[in-house]
Amino acid sequence: METKMIESGRSTEELSVLRLYMLRFCYLVMAVGLGIVIWPSVIVHTSDFATQSGVRCSLLAGLCLMSALGLRYPVKMLPVLLFEIVWKAIYLIGFALPMWRAHQVNEAAAADIFAVSLIVIFLPMVPWRYAIRGFLLAKSERWK
């Protein structure tokens, strides 16, 4: 069974129900994972934590909530999933790889690298053709 997505009054590529559930799985993993790790620090924290990690924690808490919204709207929230993939790729290429090359990966960095690298399980679940057509190749919205 295929589900037709409608965007701006015209139909776009059809995504299967299986693909929609795969996207929902990605959002569920993000929402639950961030919910378990981040929200306790949002709810109860020290002023030192707020000063040092408040911005990062708030961003990830917002990502958690937007991921939860992706359970209901898996295609409309695709940019959230793409953001998750992109920031983790930037971390792995821009920070983890240079640390690894310089033999400076300590235990804490290794744990972070492992956690971030789990994003690879999401890669086959993203409807890449849809994302490329809808975000890179599509006509941009008007400026005025």
VENURGI-V409033 format. One record per residue. RES is the residue in one small letter. OMEGA is omega in whole degrees, -180 to 180 (NA if undefined). D_FIRST is the distance of its C-alpha to the first C-alpha in Angstrom with 1 decimal. Layout:
BEGIN
res=RES omega=OMEGA d_first=D_FIRST
res=RES omega=OMEGA d_first=D_FIRST
END
This chain:
BEGIN
res=m omega=-180 d_first=0.0
res=e omega=176 d_first=3.8
res=t omega=-179 d_first=6.8
res=k omega=178 d_first=9.9
res=m omega=178 d_first=13.1
res=i omega=180 d_first=16.3
res=e omega=179 d_first=19.6
res=s omega=175 d_first=22.9
res=g omega=178 d_first=21.7
res=r omega=-178 d_first=19.9
res=s omega=177 d_first=16.3
res=t omega=179 d_first=16.0
res=e omega=179 d_first=13.9
res=e omega=177 d_first=10.1
res=l omega=-179 d_first=9.4
res=s omega=176 d_first=6.5
res=v omega=177 d_first=6.6
res=l omega=180 d_first=9.0
res=r omega=178 d_first=11.0
res=l omega=178 d_first=11.4
res=y omega=176 d_first=12.7
res=m omega=176 d_first=14.8
res=l omega=179 d_first=16.3
res=r omega=176 d_first=17.0
res=f omega=178 d_first=18.7
res=c omega=180 d_first=20.9
res=y omega=179 d_first=21.9
res=l omega=178 d_first=22.7
res=v omega=179 d_first=24.9
res=m omega=-176 d_first=26.6
res=a omega=-179 d_first=27.2
res=v omega=-179 d_first=28.5
res=g omega=179 d_first=30.5
res=l omega=179 d_first=32.1
res=g omega=-180 d_first=32.6
res=i omega=-174 d_first=34.5
res=v omega=-170 d_first=36.6
res=i omega=-172 d_first=37.2
res=w omega=175 d_first=37.3
res=p omega=178 d_first=40.3
res=s omega=177 d_first=42.3
res=v omega=-175 d_first=41.3
res=i omega=-178 d_first=42.4
res=v omega=179 d_first=45.6
res=h omega=177 d_first=47.4
res=t omega=178 d_first=50.9
res=s omega=176 d_first=52.2
res=d omega=178 d_first=52.6
res=f omega=180 d_first=48.9
res=a omega=-180 d_first=48.1
res=t omega=-174 d_first=50.4
res=q omega=-171 d_first=49.1
res=s omega=-175 d_first=45.4
res=g omega=-178 d_first=44.6
res=v omega=180 d_first=42.9
res=r omega=-179 d_first=40.8
res=c omega=179 d_first=39.9
res=s omega=178 d_first=39.0
res=l omega=-179 d_first=36.7
res=l omega=175 d_first=34.9
res=a omega=176 d_first=34.8
res=g omega=177 d_first=33.3
res=l omega=177 d_first=30.6
res=c omega=-179 d_first=29.9
res=l omega=179 d_first=29.4
res=m omega=176 d_first=27.2
res=s omega=177 d_first=25.1
res=a omega=177 d_first=24.7
res=l omega=177 d_first=23.5
res=g omega=176 d_first=20.8
res=l omega=-180 d_first=19.3
res=r omega=-177 d_first=18.6
res=y omega=-173 d_first=18.0
res=p omega=-179 d_first=16.7
res=v omega=-180 d_first=16.5
res=k omega=-178 d_first=19.7
res=m omega=179 d_first=21.6
res=l omega=176 d_first=20.9
res=p omega=177 d_first=24.6
res=v omega=178 d_first=25.6
res=l omega=177 d_first=23.9
res=l omega=176 d_first=25.4
res=f omega=179 d_first=28.8
res=e omega=-180 d_first=28.7
res=i omega=-176 d_first=28.1
res=v omega=-177 d_first=30.8
res=w omega=179 d_first=33.5
res=k omega=176 d_first=33.1
res=a omega=177 d_first=33.4
res=i omega=179 d_first=36.5
res=y omega=-177 d_first=38.0
res=l omega=-178 d_first=37.5
res=i omega=-173 d_first=38.8
res=g omega=-176 d_first=41.4
res=f omega=-176 d_first=42.8
res=a omega=-179 d_first=41.8
res=l omega=176 d_first=42.4
res=p omega=177 d_first=45.9
res=m omega=-179 d_first=46.8
res=w omega=179 d_first=45.8
res=r omega=-180 d_first=47.7
res=a omega=-179 d_first=50.7
res=h omega=-178 d_first=50.5
res=q omega=-180 d_first=50.4
res=v omega=177 d_first=47.4
res=n omega=-176 d_first=48.7
res=e omega=-180 d_first=47.0
res=a omega=178 d_first=45.6
res=a omega=179 d_first=44.2
res=a omega=178 d_first=42.7
res=a omega=177 d_first=40.9
res=d omega=-179 d_first=39.6
res=i omega=178 d_first=38.6
res=f omega=-178 d_first=36.7
res=a omega=-179 d_first=34.8
res=v omega=-177 d_first=33.9
res=s omega=177 d_first=32.9
res=l omega=177 d_first=30.2
res=i omega=-179 d_first=28.1
res=v omega=179 d_first=27.3
res=i omega=179 d_first=24.6
res=f omega=-172 d_first=22.7
res=l omega=180 d_first=23.0
res=p omega=-178 d_first=20.1
res=m omega=-179 d_first=17.8
res=v omega=175 d_first=18.5
res=p omega=-171 d_first=16.4
res=w omega=179 d_first=19.7
res=r omega=178 d_first=18.9
res=y omega=-179 d_first=17.5
res=a omega=-180 d_first=20.6
res=i omega=179 d_first=23.0
res=r omega=-175 d_first=21.9
res=g omega=-175 d_first=21.8
res=f omega=-178 d_first=25.0
res=l omega=-175 d_first=27.2
res=l omega=-178 d_first=26.7
res=a omega=176 d_first=25.9
res=k omega=-179 d_first=28.8
res=s omega=176 d_first=30.6
res=e omega=-177 d_first=31.3
res=r omega=-179 d_first=34.7
res=w omega=-179 d_first=37.7
res=k omega=NA d_first=39.7
END
